[in-house]
Structure formats: C-alpha cells, structure tokens
Amino acid sequence: MVEPPERPLGSCSTQSGRIRISDRLAAVPDFVLDYVLIPELAHLKVAGHPDFHEIVDRYQLAERGRGYLMAIMRLRWMSFSGCPCPFPRIGCTGPWS
C-alpha cells in the first residue's frame, strides 16, 4: 500500500527568522497551532536538537497537541487508503462520505 506524502506543517528560516505555517492548520484549535509554532521557535533559539525536544516539551499542552495531530494524520491516511472513516465530518473524504 502506498502512503500519502507528508508535507511539513511548519517551517522556519534561521537566517531570516521567518516562520511559515501550513494553511492546513487554519481550522485547528489554538493549542494545536501553538504546538506547531513552538518547535519552529525552538529551532530559532537552539541550532542543534539535544535541547530542542526539552524546549518543546515545556509546553503544557504538548502531548495534547501531538495527539490531535496524530489523530488528524490517521484520518487523512484512512481517507487516502480508502478505509471506512467513522468521522466523515472532520476532513475525511472517501466512499463512506
């Protein structure tokens, strides 16, 4: 089975300090958007990754944001693969819609 290509939800330029966030996050709750922004801000502060995860995990809703994104990615994968989706109103499109 072929999986859909993953595109980054956020990126940053350490040279310009510019952060870009995917338009796919336009309708997510604020805590999810914060969870995507914090790693980009951490990249601007810490060049290497040893301290990076420590910075991201300081966000008290990090686990919740991570779980939300995991669920959305799973639903998108289900849509791509043609699996029946129990939640058609939150972004799944497929034969069950």
Secondary structure as the mmCIF struct_conf table of DSSP 4:
data_model
#
loop_
_struct_conf.conf_type_id
_struct_conf.id
_struct_conf.beg_label_comp_id
_struct_conf.beg_label_asym_id
_struct_conf.beg_label_seq_id
_struct_conf.end_label_comp_id
_struct_conf.end_label_asym_id
_struct_conf.end_label_seq_id
HELX_LH_PP_P HELX_LH_PP_P1 VAL A 2 GLU A 6
BEND BEND1 LEU A 9 LEU A 9
STRN STRN1 GLY A 10 CYS A 12
TURN_TY1_P TURN_TY1_P1 THR A 14 SER A 16
STRN STRN2 ILE A 19 ILE A 21
HELX_RH_3T_P HELX_RH_3T_P1 ASP A 23 LEU A 25
TURN_TY1_P TURN_TY1_P2 ALA A 26 ALA A 27
BEND BEND2 VAL A 28 VAL A 28
HELX_RH_AL_P HELX_RH_AL_P1 ASP A 30 LYS A 45
BEND BEND3 ALA A 47 HIS A 49
TURN_TY1_P TURN_TY1_P3 PRO A 50 ASP A 51
HELX_RH_AL_P HELX_RH_AL_P2 PHE A 52 VAL A 56
TURN_TY1_P TURN_TY1_P4 ASP A 57 ARG A 58
BEND BEND4 TYR A 59 TYR A 59
TURN_TY1_P TURN_TY1_P5 GLN A 60 LEU A 61
HELX_RH_AL_P HELX_RH_AL_P3 ALA A 62 SER A 81
TURN_TY1_P TURN_TY1_P6 GLY A 82 GLY A 82
BEND BEND5 PRO A 86 PRO A 86
HELX_RH_3T_P HELX_RH_3T_P2 PRO A 88 ILE A 90
TURN_TY1_P TURN_TY1_P7 GLY A 91 GLY A 91
BEND BEND6 GLY A 94 GLY A 94
TURN_TY1_P TURN_TY1_P8 PRO A 95 TRP A 96
#
